[in-house]
Structures are given as structure tokens and as C-alpha cells.
Amino acid sequence: MPNFREHGLRHSLVNEVHARPFESLNAPVRVSHLAWLTGEDAATADREQLADLCRRFDVSPPTQEVNHYSVELGPVRCRWERHTEFTSYTFFCQGAPPESFQAPASDQVPADWLAACPGELLVACHLLLQPAGDSEGGSTEPHQFLVEDSVAGSLMAGGNAEAWTDFRLHEDGFGRILVRDRGLRARQAGRLVQRLLEIETYRLLALLALPLARDAGPEISDIAGRLMTITDGMTRLERLAEQRSMVEQLTTLAARLERLASTNTYRFSAAAAYYALTEKRIAELREARIEGLQTIGEFMERRMAPAMRSCEAIAARQDRLADRIARATSMLRTRVDIAMEEQNRNLLQSMDRRAKLQLRLQETVEGLSVAAISYYLVGLVGYAAKGASAAGLAVPVDLVVGLSIPAVVLLVWGAVRRVRKRLGRSAGDARP
């Protein structure tokens, strides 16, 4: 091969399509499948738990980077998968028990280890893969171990298998699935078993959103009712204080809705994704009807689809309500801005009137100031004339005082006018 400069992710991308391969299964096989909700931050704890199980059976644990691991643990084969928010273990035991669903594969795993698994158990299911007409397993009939009123089953994989389940928890806390092999190849049997277990897992993960939807419905209705009350009262608002108070109410409603959305938006999105996976896995079963039984696809459509539509409806109501609150807040803020602009305009007009009054008062004061300054200056001229007369100079005091009045007034008026113009130029230069 030429010495190409490879992309750093080339090999991992090529191997991605080969991740989580199907098991090769030959009937009879007992299968126990368990899934714990562990969250996105529990990867280390999950791997430590798997490593502990491997050490108990003297098997080397996987590396810390893997998210899938399949290993033989003595009498049982373990398949471990780490997903975004859950971790699953599937245990396989070859051979059928004397009675159906007795001595399940999970009995081969230490009970104290199972009890110590991190997270909350969500999925627990036993699956029994029997050969058609198996005498060792007693050719178990579905009604012997399933609740007859809710049994769903069908022919699958082009008629090469039959499968039944009742989607219920039995006295041991596990669900039950019976699969009868009518000509499955080993890899084909592994694919069918994995799809059935994934349907059980993904349907429960999807239904996690239903309680949130039920709880969110009344609160969304309450928020919608309060929003309607606020929008009805918007046209009757006149004072700016009332409008500001209503903006605060809308902000409170928006905060309530945002808090609600932060709680359930992720769950609703995850539910939609899990439901899509469930529908895809059901389609891959290629079901054909067994007379008198509802198929698994029909059961899901009748029971699960309404629950998912309820979650979708709540999510849509939540989004529409957020848009309505945003529009109402925008309109009310526009009204507040217009009211504030009108208030500012009135304030500017009032300031303009006061400025004009101040100007007139200033002009009046300037006139009085000219008279007062002129009076004192004329008095000084009179004192000067009297002093000169007393010194023996022939100065007509009254005439000097009388002639000085016009000159003093003109000088004072000119000086005041000059000062005012200079101040006016300075104010004009200071404007931006």
C-alpha cells in the first residue's frame, strides 16, 4: 500500500459499522437481558462493575475505551453495552430448562454482583429460544406462562420463527419472551433475539417521557390561562407603571415555562428517538399474523402510539406557549417603549418651556442689572466730581453727573451684551 497520509479517524470510522455485532445462537438458548439507567456520567462506574464481574470468573476485563464487550464467563456468555444514558447486560446460556423460564441465565451470575450494579433497573426480561417441536423444553405453549389477555405474537423472519410475549412483569420481576426456531440460521437467530430485546428496551425508555407529559399538562394549562388573562388586559393598560408590572408577570410566566422545559425537553426528544428505533426494530421483524393473535406491531400501535402522541402534543404545546409568551412580551415592551418615549417628549417640552421662562427672566434680570450697575457707576462719577469741586476745581457737579448717565448706561449695556454673546459661543462649542 502506498504511504498515504491517513485521516486520524479513518480506522475507527471504518470499524464503526462493525460495532455491537449480533450473537450466533443455536436453539435451545436461555437469555436474560437487564438494563440500568445510569446517566451520562457513570461510564467509569459501569466499566468498574464489568471488570469486577470478569475478575470473579478469572477473565481479563476490557479496556476503558470500549462501549461494547462480549465474553465467555464459564457457563454463561455475557454481552455488555454502554449507551448514552443506560447500560445493558445480556446473558446467554445454552440448553433449555426442564420447565420453561426456570433456571434463567441470570441465575449463573452472582446475586450480590447484580444487586451492586450502578443505576436504576429499568428493563429485565427473560427470553427462551426453543427449537420447533423441542421435547426437552416440553414444546411450551405461550398460554402456559403468559397472561392470555395481553399476548402478542407472530411469525417472523420470513416464517422461520414464531415469537410471543405479553409485555408484563411476572412474579420474578422479569418480562418473558418465547421464541420458537423454525429454521433460523445461527446469525439470523442472534439478530432476531437482539431485535426483540431492543424493542423491550427502547419501548420502556420511550415511555419514560409519559409521566413527565402527564405532570406537565396541568402546569402548561395554568400558564396558558394566565397568559390569556394578561393579554386580555393589555388593551386596558394606560399607566406606565401598570405596563411595567405586566411585563414582570410575563417574565415570571416565561421563567416557569423555561424551568418546565429544562426538565422535560431532553426527555421528550429522547422519547421520540427511542420510539423511532422501536418502530424500526418492529419493521425489521417482518411479522406475519398468527390467526387469533395480535402482532407485536399492532400491540405497540394500539398501546404505545397514543402515549407517544401525548408526549408529542405536550412538547408542541410547550413550544407554542413559549412563542406566545415571547410575542406578548415583545408587544408589551413595545408599548412600554412608546409610553416612555411619549413621557420623555413631554418632559423635553416641559424643559423647553422652563428654558424659555428662564431666558425671559434672565433678560429681565440683565435689564435690572444694567440699571443697578449704571446707578452705582453714576454715583461714583458724582463722588469724583464732588471731590474735584472740593479741591478747588471749577467742576459743575450736577452737569457732570447728568452727562455721565447716558454714557455709563451705554457702556454697561454693551459690556453685558458682550459677555452674553461670549457665553453663548462657549455653550455652542461645548455641544456634541
C-alpha positions as CSV (number, residue, x, y, z in Angstrom):
1,M,0.0,0.0,0.0
2,P,1.4,3.5,-0.8
3,N,2.4,5.6,2.1
4,F,-0.7,7.7,2.2
5,R,-1.3,10.3,4.9
6,E,-4.4,8.9,6.6
7,H,-7.1,10.7,8.4
8,G,-6.8,10.2,12.2
9,L,-10.3,8.7,12.4
10,R,-10.2,6.5,9.3
11,H,-9.9,3.2,11.1
12,S,-12.4,4.0,13.8
13,L,-14.9,5.2,11.2
14,V,-14.5,2.0,9.2
15,N,-14.9,-0.2,12.3
16,E,-18.0,1.7,13.5
17,V,-20.3,-0.2,11.2
18,H,-19.0,-3.4,12.8
19,A,-19.6,-2.3,16.4
20,R,-22.0,-4.3,18.5
21,P,-22.2,-7.4,16.2
22,F,-25.0,-9.9,16.6
23,E,-24.5,-13.1,18.6
24,S,-24.6,-16.5,16.9
25,L,-27.3,-18.6,18.6
26,N,-28.4,-22.2,18.2
27,A,-31.6,-23.3,20.0
28,P,-32.2,-24.1,22.8
29,V,-30.9,-21.0,24.5
30,R,-31.9,-19.1,27.7
31,V,-31.4,-15.4,27.6
32,S,-31.6,-12.8,30.4
33,H,-31.5,-9.1,29.5
34,L,-31.1,-6.3,32.0
35,A,-30.7,-2.6,31.5
36,W,-29.9,0.1,34.1
37,L,-30.4,3.8,33.8
38,T,-27.0,5.2,34.7
39,G,-26.9,8.6,33.1
40,E,-24.2,10.1,31.0
41,D,-21.6,10.5,33.8
42,A,-21.5,6.9,35.1
43,A,-19.3,5.3,32.4
44,T,-16.4,4.8,34.8
45,A,-18.6,3.1,37.4
46,D,-20.2,0.9,34.7
47,R,-16.8,-0.3,33.5
48,E,-15.6,-1.0,37.0
49,Q,-18.6,-3.1,37.6
50,L,-18.0,-5.1,34.4
51,A,-14.3,-5.5,35.4
52,D,-15.4,-6.9,38.8
53,L,-17.6,-9.5,37.1
54,C,-14.7,-10.5,34.8
55,R,-12.4,-10.9,37.8
56,R,-14.9,-13.2,39.5
57,F,-14.7,-15.5,36.6
58,D,-10.9,-15.1,36.1
59,V,-11.4,-13.3,32.8
60,S,-9.4,-10.3,31.6
61,P,-11.6,-7.1,31.7
62,P,-12.0,-4.9,28.6
63,T,-10.1,-1.6,28.1
64,Q,-11.5,1.6,29.3
65,E,-12.3,3.0,25.9
66,V,-14.7,0.3,24.7
67,N,-18.5,0.6,24.9
68,H,-19.3,-3.0,23.9
69,Y,-17.9,-6.2,25.2
70,S,-18.8,-9.9,24.7
71,V,-17.1,-12.6,26.8
72,E,-17.5,-16.2,27.9
73,L,-17.9,-16.4,31.7
74,G,-17.8,-20.2,32.4
75,P,-21.4,-21.4,32.0
76,V,-22.7,-18.1,30.7
77,R,-21.9,-15.7,27.9
78,C,-22.1,-12.0,28.8
79,R,-22.7,-9.2,26.4
80,W,-22.2,-5.7,27.8
81,E,-23.2,-2.4,26.1
82,R,-22.7,1.1,27.3
83,H,-25.1,3.6,25.8
84,T,-25.6,7.4,26.4
85,E,-27.9,7.1,29.4
86,F,-28.2,3.4,30.1
87,T,-26.1,0.2,30.4
88,S,-27.3,-3.2,29.4
89,Y,-26.1,-6.8,30.2
90,T,-27.4,-9.8,28.2
91,F,-26.6,-13.3,29.5
92,F,-26.8,-16.4,27.3
93,C,-26.9,-20.0,28.5
94,Q,-27.0,-22.9,26.1
95,G,-29.7,-25.6,26.7
96,A,-33.3,-25.4,27.8
97,P,-34.5,-25.8,31.5
98,P,-36.8,-28.7,32.5
99,E,-39.6,-26.2,32.7
100,S,-39.9,-23.0,30.6
101,F,-38.3,-19.9,32.2
102,Q,-37.0,-21.9,35.1
103,A,-33.3,-21.6,35.9
104,P,-32.8,-18.4,33.8
105,A,-29.4,-17.3,32.5
106,S,-29.2,-14.6,35.1
107,D,-29.0,-17.3,37.8
108,Q,-25.5,-18.0,36.6
109,V,-24.4,-14.5,37.7
110,P,-23.6,-13.8,41.4
111,A,-26.6,-12.2,43.0
112,D,-24.6,-9.8,45.1
113,W,-22.9,-8.5,41.9
114,L,-26.3,-7.9,40.2
115,A,-27.5,-6.1,43.3
116,A,-24.4,-3.8,43.2
117,C,-24.9,-2.7,39.6
118,P,-24.9,1.1,39.4
119,G,-28.0,3.0,38.3
120,E,-31.7,2.1,38.4
121,L,-33.0,-1.1,36.9
122,L,-35.5,-0.3,34.0
123,V,-35.5,-3.4,31.8
124,A,-35.5,-7.0,33.0
125,C,-36.5,-9.7,30.6
126,H,-36.1,-13.5,30.1
127,L,-36.1,-14.9,26.6
128,L,-36.3,-18.6,25.7
129,L,-35.2,-19.7,22.3
130,Q,-36.6,-23.2,21.6
131,P,-36.4,-25.5,18.6
132,A,-39.7,-26.2,17.0
133,G,-41.2,-29.4,18.5
134,D,-38.5,-29.4,21.2
135,S,-39.1,-32.3,23.5
136,E,-36.5,-31.2,26.1
137,G,-38.2,-27.9,26.7
138,G,-41.7,-29.5,26.6
139,S,-42.8,-27.7,23.5
140,T,-44.0,-24.9,25.7
141,E,-47.3,-23.2,24.7
142,P,-47.5,-19.4,25.2
143,H,-50.6,-19.6,27.4
144,Q,-48.8,-21.7,30.0
145,F,-46.6,-18.8,31.1
146,L,-48.0,-15.6,29.6
147,V,-51.1,-13.6,30.5
148,E,-53.5,-14.7,27.9
149,D,-55.5,-11.5,27.6
150,S,-52.4,-9.5,26.5
151,V,-50.4,-12.0,24.5
152,A,-49.0,-10.7,21.2
153,G,-47.2,-12.9,18.8
154,S,-46.4,-13.5,15.1
155,L,-44.4,-15.4,12.6
156,M,-41.1,-13.6,12.0
157,A,-38.0,-13.7,9.7
158,G,-39.9,-14.9,6.7
159,G,-41.7,-17.6,8.7
160,N,-38.6,-19.1,10.1
161,A,-39.5,-18.3,13.7
162,E,-42.5,-17.7,16.0
163,A,-42.4,-15.4,19.0
164,W,-44.8,-14.5,21.8
165,T,-44.8,-12.0,24.7
166,D,-47.3,-10.3,26.9
167,F,-45.3,-7.1,27.8
168,R,-45.9,-7.8,31.5
169,L,-43.7,-8.3,34.6
170,H,-44.2,-11.7,36.2
171,E,-43.7,-12.8,39.8
172,D,-39.9,-12.8,39.5
173,G,-40.0,-9.2,38.3
174,F,-38.9,-10.1,34.7
175,G,-40.8,-10.0,31.4
176,R,-41.0,-13.0,29.2
177,I,-40.5,-13.7,25.5
178,L,-40.8,-17.1,23.9
179,V,-39.2,-17.7,20.5
180,R,-39.6,-20.9,18.6
181,D,-36.9,-21.7,15.9
182,R,-38.4,-23.0,12.7
183,G,-35.3,-22.9,10.6
184,L,-33.2,-19.9,11.7
185,R,-29.5,-19.8,10.9
186,A,-27.3,-19.0,13.9
187,R,-26.6,-15.4,12.9
188,Q,-30.3,-14.9,12.0
189,A,-31.3,-16.2,15.4
190,G,-28.9,-13.8,17.0
191,R,-30.3,-10.9,15.1
192,L,-33.9,-11.8,15.9
193,V,-33.2,-12.2,19.6
194,Q,-31.3,-8.9,19.8
195,R,-34.2,-7.0,18.0
196,L,-36.8,-8.4,20.3
197,L,-34.7,-7.4,23.4
198,E,-34.1,-3.9,21.9
199,I,-37.8,-3.5,21.3
200,E,-38.4,-4.2,25.0
201,T,-35.6,-1.8,26.0
202,Y,-36.4,1.1,23.7
203,R,-40.1,1.0,24.4
204,L,-39.6,1.4,28.1
205,L,-37.0,4.2,27.5
206,A,-39.5,5.9,25.3
207,L,-42.3,5.6,27.8
208,L,-40.1,7.4,30.5
209,A,-41.5,10.7,28.9
210,L,-45.1,9.8,29.6
211,P,-45.2,10.6,33.4
212,L,-43.5,13.9,32.6
213,A,-46.1,14.7,30.0
214,R,-48.9,14.0,32.4
215,D,-47.3,16.2,35.1
216,A,-46.5,19.0,32.6
217,G,-50.1,19.2,31.2
218,P,-51.8,20.9,34.1
219,E,-48.9,23.4,34.6
220,I,-48.9,24.3,30.9
221,S,-52.7,24.8,31.1
222,D,-52.2,27.1,34.1
223,I,-49.5,29.1,32.3
224,A,-51.7,29.4,29.2
225,G,-54.6,30.6,31.3
226,R,-52.6,33.2,33.0
227,L,-51.1,34.3,29.7
228,M,-54.7,34.7,28.3
229,T,-55.6,36.9,31.3
230,I,-52.6,39.1,30.8
231,T,-53.1,39.5,27.0
232,D,-56.8,40.4,27.6
233,G,-55.8,43.1,30.0
234,M,-53.1,44.6,27.7
235,T,-55.6,46.8,25.8
236,R,-56.8,48.4,29.0
237,L,-53.5,49.5,30.3
238,E,-52.9,53.2,30.5
239,R,-50.2,54.0,33.1
240,L,-46.6,53.1,32.5
241,A,-46.4,51.5,36.0
242,E,-49.2,49.1,35.1
243,Q,-47.4,48.1,31.9
244,R,-44.2,47.5,33.7
245,S,-46.0,45.3,36.2
246,M,-47.5,43.3,33.4
247,V,-44.0,42.8,31.8
248,E,-42.8,41.4,35.2
249,Q,-45.8,39.0,35.2
250,L,-44.9,37.8,31.7
251,T,-41.3,37.4,32.7
252,T,-42.4,35.2,35.6
253,L,-44.5,33.1,33.3
254,A,-41.6,32.7,30.9
255,A,-39.3,31.6,33.8
256,R,-41.9,29.0,34.9
257,L,-42.1,27.6,31.3
258,E,-38.3,27.6,30.9
259,R,-37.9,25.7,34.1
260,L,-40.5,23.2,32.9
261,A,-38.8,22.9,29.5
262,S,-35.4,22.4,31.1
263,T,-36.9,19.4,33.0
264,N,-38.7,17.6,30.1
265,T,-37.4,18.8,26.7
266,Y,-34.5,16.3,26.7
267,R,-36.8,13.5,27.8
268,F,-39.3,14.3,25.1
269,S,-36.6,14.4,22.4
270,A,-35.1,11.1,23.7
271,A,-38.6,9.5,23.7
272,A,-39.1,10.4,20.0
273,A,-35.7,8.9,19.1
274,Y,-36.4,5.7,21.1
275,Y,-39.9,5.4,19.6
276,A,-38.4,5.7,16.1
277,L,-35.9,2.9,17.0
278,T,-38.7,0.8,18.4
279,E,-40.8,1.1,15.2
280,K,-37.7,0.4,13.1
281,R,-36.9,-2.8,15.0
282,I,-40.5,-3.9,14.7
283,A,-40.4,-3.4,11.0
284,E,-37.2,-5.5,10.8
285,L,-39.1,-8.4,12.4
286,R,-41.1,-8.9,9.1
287,E,-44.1,-10.1,11.1
288,A,-46.8,-12.3,9.6
289,R,-50.1,-12.9,11.5
290,I,-50.8,-15.9,13.6
291,E,-54.5,-16.5,13.5
292,G,-56.3,-15.2,16.6
293,L,-53.3,-13.1,17.9
294,Q,-52.4,-9.5,17.6
295,T,-48.9,-8.9,16.2
296,I,-46.3,-7.1,18.2
297,G,-46.6,-4.1,15.8
298,E,-50.3,-4.0,16.3
299,F,-49.9,-4.1,20.1
300,M,-47.4,-1.2,20.0
301,E,-49.6,0.8,17.7
302,R,-52.7,0.4,19.9
303,R,-50.9,0.9,23.3
304,M,-47.7,2.8,22.8
305,A,-48.5,5.1,19.9
306,P,-51.2,7.1,21.9
307,A,-48.7,7.6,24.7
308,M,-46.1,8.9,22.3
309,R,-48.6,11.2,20.6
310,S,-49.5,12.6,24.1
311,C,-45.8,13.4,24.7
312,E,-45.5,15.0,21.2
313,A,-48.6,17.0,21.9
314,I,-47.3,18.3,25.2
315,A,-44.0,19.1,23.7
316,A,-45.7,21.0,20.9
317,R,-48.0,22.9,23.3
318,Q,-44.9,23.8,25.3
319,D,-43.1,25.2,22.3
320,R,-46.2,27.1,21.1
321,L,-46.7,28.6,24.5
322,A,-43.1,29.8,24.6
323,D,-43.6,31.5,21.3
324,R,-46.9,33.2,22.5
325,I,-45.2,34.4,25.7
326,A,-42.3,35.8,23.6
327,R,-44.7,37.6,21.3
328,A,-46.8,39.0,24.1
329,T,-43.7,40.2,25.9
330,S,-42.4,41.8,22.7
331,M,-45.7,43.7,22.1
332,L,-45.9,44.8,25.7
333,R,-42.3,46.0,25.7
334,T,-43.1,48.0,22.5
335,R,-46.0,49.6,24.3
336,V,-43.8,50.4,27.3
337,D,-41.1,51.9,24.9
338,I,-43.7,54.1,23.2
339,A,-45.1,55.2,26.5
340,M,-41.6,56.1,27.7
341,E,-40.9,58.0,24.5
342,E,-44.1,60.0,24.9
343,Q,-43.2,60.6,28.6
344,N,-39.7,61.8,27.5
345,R,-41.2,64.0,24.8
346,N,-43.5,65.6,27.4
347,L,-40.5,66.1,29.7
348,L,-38.5,67.7,26.9
349,Q,-41.4,70.0,26.1
350,S,-41.7,71.0,29.8
351,M,-37.9,71.6,29.9
352,D,-38.1,73.7,26.8
353,R,-40.9,75.9,28.4
354,R,-38.8,76.3,31.6
355,A,-35.8,77.2,29.5
356,K,-37.8,79.9,27.7
357,L,-39.1,81.3,31.0
358,Q,-35.6,81.2,32.4
359,L,-34.4,83.2,29.3
360,R,-37.0,85.8,29.8
361,L,-36.2,86.0,33.5
362,Q,-32.6,86.3,32.6
363,E,-33.3,89.1,30.1
364,T,-35.3,90.9,32.8
365,V,-32.5,90.4,35.3
366,E,-30.0,91.7,32.8
367,G,-32.0,94.9,32.3
368,L,-32.2,95.4,36.1
369,S,-28.5,94.6,36.3
370,V,-27.7,97.3,33.7
371,A,-29.8,99.8,35.7
372,A,-28.2,98.8,39.0
373,I,-24.6,98.9,37.7
374,S,-25.2,102.1,35.9
375,Y,-26.7,103.7,39.1
376,Y,-23.6,102.8,41.1
377,L,-21.2,103.9,38.4
378,V,-23.0,107.3,38.0
379,G,-22.8,107.6,41.8
380,L,-19.0,107.0,41.6
381,V,-18.8,109.7,38.9
382,G,-20.8,112.1,41.2
383,Y,-18.4,111.4,44.1
384,A,-15.5,112.1,41.8
385,A,-17.0,115.4,40.6
386,K,-17.7,116.5,44.1
387,G,-14.2,115.6,45.2
388,A,-12.8,117.7,42.4
389,S,-15.0,120.6,43.3
390,A,-14.0,120.4,46.9
391,A,-10.4,120.5,45.7
392,G,-11.0,124.0,44.2
393,L,-11.6,122.9,40.7
394,A,-14.4,124.6,38.9
395,V,-16.4,121.4,38.2
396,P,-20.2,121.6,37.7
397,V,-21.1,118.5,39.6
398,D,-24.7,118.2,38.5
399,L,-23.8,118.7,34.9
400,V,-21.1,116.1,35.0
401,V,-23.4,113.6,36.7
402,G,-26.2,114.3,34.2
403,L,-24.0,113.9,31.2
404,S,-22.4,110.7,32.5
405,I,-25.7,108.9,32.8
406,P,-26.2,108.1,29.0
407,A,-22.5,107.2,28.6
408,V,-22.4,104.9,31.6
409,V,-25.7,103.2,30.6
410,L,-24.4,102.5,27.1
411,L,-21.1,101.2,28.4
412,V,-22.7,98.9,30.9
413,W,-25.3,97.6,28.4
414,G,-22.5,97.0,25.8
415,A,-20.4,95.1,28.3
416,V,-23.3,92.9,29.4
417,R,-24.3,92.1,25.8
418,R,-20.7,91.2,25.0
419,V,-20.4,88.9,28.0
420,R,-23.7,87.2,27.0
421,K,-22.5,86.6,23.4
422,R,-19.2,85.2,24.6
423,L,-21.1,82.8,26.9
424,G,-23.4,81.8,24.1
425,R,-20.4,80.9,21.8
426,S,-18.8,78.9,24.6
427,A,-22.0,76.9,25.1
428,G,-22.3,76.3,21.3
429,D,-18.7,75.0,21.2
430,A,-19.4,72.6,24.0
431,R,-22.4,70.9,22.2
432,P,-21.6,67.5,20.7
